[in-house]
Amino acid sequence: MKVEIWSDIMCPFCYIGKRNYEAALKQFADSNDVVIEWRSFQLDPSIPFQMDQEENVFQYLAERKGMSYAQSVQMHASVTETAKRAGLDYRFDKAIVANSFQAHRMIQMAKEKGLGDEAEERFFRAYFTEGKNIGNKDTLVQLGTDIGLTEAEVQEALTNETYARKVEEDIADAHHMGVNGVPFFVFNRRYAVSGAQPPQAFVQALQRSFEEWRKDQ
């Protein structure tokens, strides 16, 4: 059974949702019969590909949401606590705002190699914990080779428009379904779970969708 997950590298709740979904899978007896397909989404495609100077996430959110810098810091502190409960170490003080489109191109390439989940995990950790600039080409090459892609494959992902189209198709597919935010989990194309829900919500979705999927086989 396929579970599709629309996600953005810069989305803090997407990483939390990934962990909660993984926790649910550990409780699900038929997890070996479930496959994941990561789908691309961009929460803010307006971020420039080339930033004049590095911008921290506190300032970025304050400007985007029309709040004070202090309010932004407080909001991120709350998210950090939520992430910690999921076993994640968020370091927003180190995070660098960047356009995620190029990273999504690489994830599309990684999916072809059976490395989609590894790519998502590596990019999330790079952005939220390590403070790496996911818009920087050298950084992208490093992250690609970390998960098993060759430098030539990374270059192919970043230059071949096939991978750009795959990203755009995923985003268009999400919008067609009315998805405006991520993470968004679709189970067997019948049931959906929106947001970083607790593991039990994913367990219930897995059980319900899997029962129907098995009947159809």
C-alpha positions as CSV (number, residue, x, y, z in Angstrom):
1,M,0.0,0.0,0.0
2,K,1.3,3.4,-0.9
3,V,1.4,6.4,1.5
4,E,2.2,9.7,-0.2
5,I,3.6,12.5,1.9
6,W,3.7,16.1,0.6
7,S,6.4,17.9,2.4
8,D,8.8,20.9,2.3
9,I,12.3,20.9,3.7
10,M,11.8,24.2,5.4
11,C,8.6,23.1,7.2
12,P,9.3,22.3,10.8
13,F,6.1,20.3,11.3
14,C,7.0,18.1,8.3
15,Y,10.0,16.7,10.1
16,I,8.0,16.3,13.3
17,G,5.3,14.6,11.2
18,K,7.9,12.3,9.7
19,R,9.0,11.2,13.2
20,N,5.4,10.7,14.4
21,Y,4.5,8.7,11.3
22,E,7.6,6.5,11.8
23,A,6.6,5.9,15.4
24,A,3.2,4.8,14.1
25,L,4.7,2.4,11.6
26,K,6.6,0.7,14.4
27,Q,3.2,-0.1,16.0
28,F,1.6,-1.3,12.8
29,A,1.8,-5.0,12.2
30,D,1.7,-4.8,8.4
31,S,4.4,-2.1,8.0
32,N,6.4,-4.3,5.6
33,D,3.6,-4.0,3.1
34,V,3.6,-0.2,3.2
35,V,5.7,2.0,0.9
36,I,6.3,5.7,1.2
37,E,6.5,8.2,-1.7
38,W,7.7,11.6,-0.8
39,R,6.1,14.4,-2.8
40,S,7.4,17.9,-3.2
41,F,5.7,21.1,-1.9
42,Q,6.9,24.7,-1.3
43,L,5.5,26.7,1.5
44,D,7.2,29.9,0.1
45,P,8.4,29.7,-3.5
46,S,9.0,33.5,-3.5
47,I,12.2,33.1,-1.5
48,P,15.0,34.1,-3.9
49,F,17.3,31.4,-5.2
50,Q,20.3,33.7,-4.6
51,M,20.0,35.6,-1.3
52,D,21.9,38.9,-1.1
53,Q,22.8,38.0,2.5
54,E,21.9,35.1,4.8
55,E,18.6,35.7,6.7
56,N,17.8,33.9,9.9
57,V,14.4,32.3,10.4
58,F,13.4,34.6,13.2
59,Q,13.6,37.7,11.0
60,Y,12.0,35.8,8.1
61,L,8.9,34.7,10.0
62,A,8.5,38.1,11.7
63,E,8.4,39.8,8.3
64,R,6.3,37.2,6.6
65,K,3.7,37.1,9.4
66,G,3.8,40.7,10.4
67,M,4.9,40.0,13.9
68,S,7.7,41.3,16.1
69,Y,11.1,39.7,16.2
70,A,10.5,38.7,19.9
71,Q,7.2,37.1,19.0
72,S,8.9,35.1,16.2
73,V,11.6,33.9,18.7
74,Q,8.9,32.8,21.1
75,M,6.9,31.0,18.4
76,H,10.0,29.1,17.3
77,A,10.8,28.2,20.9
78,S,7.4,26.5,21.1
79,V,8.1,24.6,17.9
80,T,11.5,23.5,19.3
81,E,9.8,22.0,22.3
82,T,7.3,20.1,20.1
83,A,10.2,18.8,18.1
84,K,12.0,17.7,21.2
85,R,9.1,15.6,22.2
86,A,9.4,13.8,18.9
87,G,13.1,13.2,19.5
88,L,14.4,16.0,17.3
89,D,16.9,18.7,18.0
90,Y,15.9,22.0,16.3
91,R,18.5,24.8,16.2
92,F,16.6,27.7,14.7
93,D,19.4,30.0,15.8
94,K,21.6,28.3,13.2
95,A,19.0,27.8,10.4
96,I,19.5,29.7,7.1
97,V,16.5,30.7,5.0
98,A,16.8,29.4,1.5
99,N,14.6,28.5,-1.5
100,S,13.9,24.7,-1.3
101,F,13.3,24.1,-5.0
102,Q,16.8,22.8,-5.8
103,A,16.6,20.4,-2.8
104,H,13.3,19.1,-4.1
105,R,14.9,18.4,-7.5
106,M,17.5,16.3,-5.7
107,I,14.8,14.4,-3.8
108,Q,13.1,13.6,-7.1
109,M,16.4,12.1,-8.3
110,A,16.9,10.3,-5.0
111,K,13.5,8.7,-5.3
112,E,14.5,7.1,-8.6
113,K,17.4,5.5,-6.8
114,G,15.3,4.2,-3.9
115,L,16.7,6.9,-1.7
116,G,13.7,9.2,-1.2
117,D,13.4,8.7,2.6
118,E,17.2,9.0,3.1
119,A,17.1,12.3,1.1
120,E,14.2,13.8,3.2
121,E,15.9,12.8,6.4
122,R,19.3,14.2,5.4
123,F,17.8,17.5,4.2
124,F,15.7,18.0,7.3
125,R,18.6,17.4,9.6
126,A,20.9,19.6,7.6
127,Y,18.4,22.5,7.7
128,F,16.9,22.2,11.2
129,T,19.8,20.9,13.2
130,E,23.1,21.6,11.4
131,G,22.4,25.1,10.0
132,K,23.4,24.2,6.4
133,N,22.4,26.4,3.5
134,I,20.2,24.1,1.4
135,G,20.3,26.8,-1.4
136,N,24.1,26.5,-1.8
137,K,25.3,24.3,-4.6
138,D,28.3,22.9,-2.8
139,T,26.1,22.1,0.2
140,L,23.7,20.3,-2.1
141,V,26.5,18.2,-3.6
142,Q,27.7,17.3,-0.1
143,L,24.2,16.3,1.1
144,G,23.6,14.3,-2.1
145,T,26.8,12.3,-1.7
146,D,26.0,11.8,2.0
147,I,23.0,9.7,1.0
148,G,24.7,7.8,-1.8
149,L,24.2,9.9,-4.9
150,T,27.3,10.7,-7.1
151,E,28.3,14.2,-7.8
152,A,27.3,13.7,-11.4
153,E,23.8,12.6,-10.3
154,V,23.5,15.7,-8.2
155,Q,24.5,17.9,-11.1
156,E,22.0,16.0,-13.3
157,A,19.2,16.7,-10.8
158,L,20.1,20.4,-10.6
159,T,20.3,20.9,-14.4
160,N,18.0,18.5,-16.1
161,E,14.6,20.1,-16.4
162,T,12.9,16.7,-16.0
163,Y,13.4,17.0,-12.2
164,A,12.1,20.6,-12.1
165,R,9.0,19.4,-13.9
166,K,8.6,16.5,-11.4
167,V,8.7,19.1,-8.5
168,E,6.1,21.3,-10.3
169,E,3.8,18.3,-11.0
170,D,3.8,17.3,-7.3
171,I,2.9,20.9,-6.3
172,A,0.2,21.1,-8.9
173,D,-1.2,17.7,-7.8
174,A,-1.3,19.0,-4.2
175,H,-3.1,22.2,-5.2
176,H,-5.6,20.1,-7.3
177,M,-6.5,18.2,-4.1
178,G,-6.9,21.5,-2.2
179,V,-3.7,21.1,-0.2
180,N,-2.5,24.5,1.0
181,G,-0.2,23.3,3.8
182,V,2.1,20.5,4.7
183,P,2.8,17.9,5.9
184,F,-0.1,16.1,4.1
185,F,-0.3,12.4,4.2
186,V,-2.5,10.4,1.7
187,F,-3.2,6.8,2.4
188,N,-4.0,4.6,-0.6
189,R,-5.4,7.6,-2.3
190,R,-8.5,7.3,-0.1
191,Y,-7.7,8.8,3.3
192,A,-5.7,11.9,4.3
193,V,-4.1,13.1,7.5
194,S,-3.1,16.8,7.6
195,G,-0.4,18.1,9.8
196,A,2.0,16.6,12.3
197,Q,-0.6,14.5,14.1
198,P,0.3,12.3,17.0
199,P,1.4,8.7,16.2
200,Q,-2.0,7.2,17.1
201,A,-3.7,9.2,14.4
202,F,-1.4,7.7,11.8
203,V,-1.9,4.2,13.3
204,Q,-5.7,4.6,12.8
205,A,-5.2,5.9,9.2
206,L,-2.9,3.0,8.4
207,Q,-5.2,0.4,9.8
208,R,-8.3,1.7,8.1
209,S,-6.7,2.2,4.7
210,F,-4.7,-1.0,4.8
211,E,-7.8,-3.1,5.5
212,E,-9.5,-1.6,2.3
213,W,-6.3,-2.0,0.3
214,R,-6.0,-5.6,1.2
215,K,-9.6,-6.3,0.2
216,D,-8.9,-4.9,-3.2
217,Q,-5.9,-7.1,-3.9
